[in-house]
Amino acid sequence: MIILDTSILRSFGPESSSTDLLHAIKAVCGQRIGMPWMVCEELAAQQAIKYEELHERAVQAVEALRQGTPWPTAWRIPGRETERVRDHWRKRWAPLIDVIPTSDEAVRTGLFREANRLAPCRESKGQKTGARDAAIWLSAVEYAKAHPDESVYFVSANTKDFGDGSSYPYPMGEDIAGMKDRFFLMTDLDQVAARFTETVETDVASVAEALDSASVQVDVIDQSRMRFPTMFEATFRLTDDRFLTEDAVSWWPLEAELGAVEDARAYRIGDQEWCTANVMWHIGGVMRSAYVGAVIGVVTWPTTVLFSFGDSPNLTVLRDAPPRPASPDVLNDMGVPGPDVTVTEAAITELRRERAMTAHSKIHDSWASVGRLPRAYSGALKAQDARRRMARQVGEGETSAPAE
């Protein structure tokens, strides 16, 4: 188990190359990654405090603007949602890191050590501090004691309180008595990487060659089925030179084509070489469009992937962003066919007819309840209302329709 301190996790984000390294170690070496409950709460608290400060500054700025505006305004800042921010950051690392319990005993012992200035607690500027550091340390110690068959790597950049792992002040040395052959203190992720991996030189061309295979495409398609949202937009061909972007009401992926590859990093773990990279995939699939029914649509999918060099890449998508409509150039490169133009035009004509009938029905219903007026006057009003409603109904939803 690799247990990370707050000082390590706040030095990089969930979308960083350091996170990719931890993903690789977890996936390939079978090492679990964890953080004590107290670390999780410290990370959430840091973001919540920052949010509250920004919220207060925003409220003050809007109030100052309101007072300086000579007419009434409706500007307002939404109420604070600090607990929602905390909850977001509690879950932010969940795909990679398990939360290790910080027991009541660890909390009580931490407070006792702070009161008595026992390591890792100390006095700073006349104030006793370190109860939370002690609770974090003791959480790692308790985990190691509860799992005697595991080695524990506690990683913290806080060398002032925890030391550098070469020796331990009292009573920290006693905390790990009998476990020094399997409890290790590391001060940065470089030490973790050196323990579990060996850096290997690679280049984008080699990575692209490894990813441009049928087996990888199958893996990408399978993982896209699990990760894609229920609703997204895709691009499809209307004619040779016209394209539409529509909501994919339904979607079934059929092919994956490799796009851009960036930021490739390779490691040797055991007797295998593994690589992480940022990769754009172009996914083609059968989609149902409101205009033309079933067509071949294409989306571009940004991902960060982990895979091995060899006959079986075992590709895993570590992170991804929502799919977005592919460009016409991508559809041309993939040779995506378009639907029958006659069918397309008939579908659009039918859609317009239905909307026109809906507008006519609304006009009839709204004027049925109007009292008796002079025929010429009511006729003019009705005609004006018809023009307005027809324009709105027929025009709704056609912003992405092809030009006539």
Buried (B, 14 or more C-beta within 10 A) or exposed (E): BBBBBBBBBBEBEBEEEBBBBBBBBBBBBEBBBBBBBBBBBBBBBEBBEEBEEEBEEEBEEBEEEEEEEEEEEEEEBEEBEBEEBBEBBBEBBEEBBEBBEBBEEBBEBBBEBBEEEBBBBBEEEEEBBBBBBBBBBBBBBBBBBEEEEBBBBBBBBBEEBBBEBEEBEEEBEEBBEEBEEBBBBBBBBEBBBEBBBEEBEBEEEBBBEBBEBEEBBEBBBBBBEEBBEEEBBBBBBBEEEEBBBBBBEEBEBEBBBBBEBEEBBBBEBEEEBBBBBBBBBBBBBBBBBEBBEBBBBBBBBBBBBBBBBEEEBBBBBBBBEEBBBBBBEBBEBBEBEBBEBEEBBEBBEEBBEEBBEBBBEBBEEEBEEEEEEEEEEBEEEBEEBBEEBBEEBBEEEBEEBBEE
